[in-house]
Amino acid sequence: MSQRHHQSEAAPPPKMDLRAHAHNERHRIHSELCSVANIVSSGLEAEDLHEPGRAWVPMHHHDAERGKASGAKTSPRHWKMKMWKRRTTVRKAKAAVAQLVAEQA
């Protein structure tokens, strides 16, 4: 089973709330940029204006602090590497060849 929520103390906020918050933030920035564009087009210098930025950023999947804390515990090699994929395809090819030889004999 996945261990995604077993180690954190609190459950993550619902996706709908995060999406709504992000949508509101994008709308706010877009509205402020439109007003800045209108002010600049009316004759005010662009250097005199404050450009709006992101006030809210959603929490990302990987928390940097949690990653630093659990960095020593992780294994040096991730389990899903290309060599595993290669091994699987080689194993399947060998099985196919062995089956073909068995059918011909």
PEMOBEL-V549657 format. One record per residue. N is the residue number from 1. RES is the residue in one small letter. PSI is psi in degrees with one decimal (* if undefined). D_LAST is the distance of its C-alpha to the last C-alpha in whole Angstrom. Layout:
# PEMOBEL-V549657
n | res | psi | d_last
N | RES | PSI | D_LAST
N | RES | PSI | D_LAST
This chain:
# PEMOBEL-V549657
n | res | psi | d_last
1 | m | 158.4 | 44
2 | s | 143.5 | 46
3 | q | 22.3 | 49
4 | r | -44.0 | 51
5 | h | 7.0 | 54
6 | h | -26.1 | 54
7 | q | -17.9 | 56
8 | s | 149.2 | 59
9 | e | -41.4 | 62
10 | a | 150.7 | 63
11 | a | 146.5 | 60
12 | p | 154.9 | 60
13 | p | 154.9 | 62
14 | p | 147.2 | 61
15 | k | -36.8 | 59
16 | m | -38.9 | 62
17 | d | -43.3 | 65
18 | l | -42.9 | 63
19 | r | -39.9 | 62
20 | a | -41.6 | 66
21 | h | -44.0 | 67
22 | a | -38.5 | 65
23 | h | -44.3 | 66
24 | n | -39.0 | 70
25 | e | -42.8 | 70
26 | r | -40.0 | 68
27 | h | -41.1 | 71
28 | r | -45.4 | 74
29 | i | -42.2 | 73
30 | h | -43.5 | 72
31 | s | -44.0 | 76
32 | e | -38.6 | 77
33 | l | -36.9 | 76
34 | c | -42.4 | 77
35 | s | -37.3 | 81
36 | v | -41.7 | 80
37 | a | -40.2 | 80
38 | n | -40.6 | 83
39 | i | -41.8 | 85
40 | v | -40.3 | 84
41 | s | -20.3 | 84
42 | s | -9.6 | 88
43 | g | -8.0 | 89
44 | l | 145.4 | 88
45 | e | 142.4 | 86
46 | a | -27.1 | 83
47 | e | -20.6 | 83
48 | d | -8.9 | 86
49 | l | 154.6 | 83
50 | h | 122.9 | 81
51 | e | 132.0 | 77
52 | p | 146.8 | 76
53 | g | -175.6 | 73
54 | r | 122.4 | 70
55 | a | -25.1 | 72
56 | w | 130.3 | 69
57 | v | 129.1 | 66
58 | p | 151.6 | 63
59 | m | 129.4 | 62
60 | h | 167.7 | 58
61 | h | -41.1 | 55
62 | h | 115.3 | 55
63 | d | 125.1 | 59
64 | a | -42.4 | 59
65 | e | -43.1 | 61
66 | r | -34.3 | 59
67 | g | -39.5 | 56
68 | k | -38.0 | 58
69 | a | -39.4 | 59
70 | s | 7.5 | 55
71 | g | -33.6 | 54
72 | a | -25.1 | 54
73 | k | -20.8 | 52
74 | t | 154.2 | 49
75 | s | 154.3 | 46
76 | p | -16.7 | 46
77 | r | 130.2 | 43
78 | h | 145.1 | 42
79 | w | -28.7 | 39
80 | k | 80.1 | 37
81 | m | 167.1 | 37
82 | k | -31.9 | 35
83 | m | -31.7 | 33
84 | w | -40.3 | 31
85 | k | -41.6 | 30
86 | r | -42.0 | 29
87 | r | -41.0 | 27
88 | t | -44.5 | 26
89 | t | -37.1 | 24
90 | v | -42.5 | 22
91 | r | -43.3 | 21
92 | k | -40.4 | 20
93 | a | -42.2 | 18
94 | k | -41.2 | 16
95 | a | -40.1 | 15
96 | a | -41.5 | 14
97 | v | -43.2 | 12
98 | a | -38.6 | 11
99 | q | -39.6 | 10
100 | l | -40.5 | 9
101 | v | -39.0 | 6
102 | a | -35.3 | 5
103 | e | -35.7 | 6
104 | q | -27.4 | 4
105 | a | * | 0
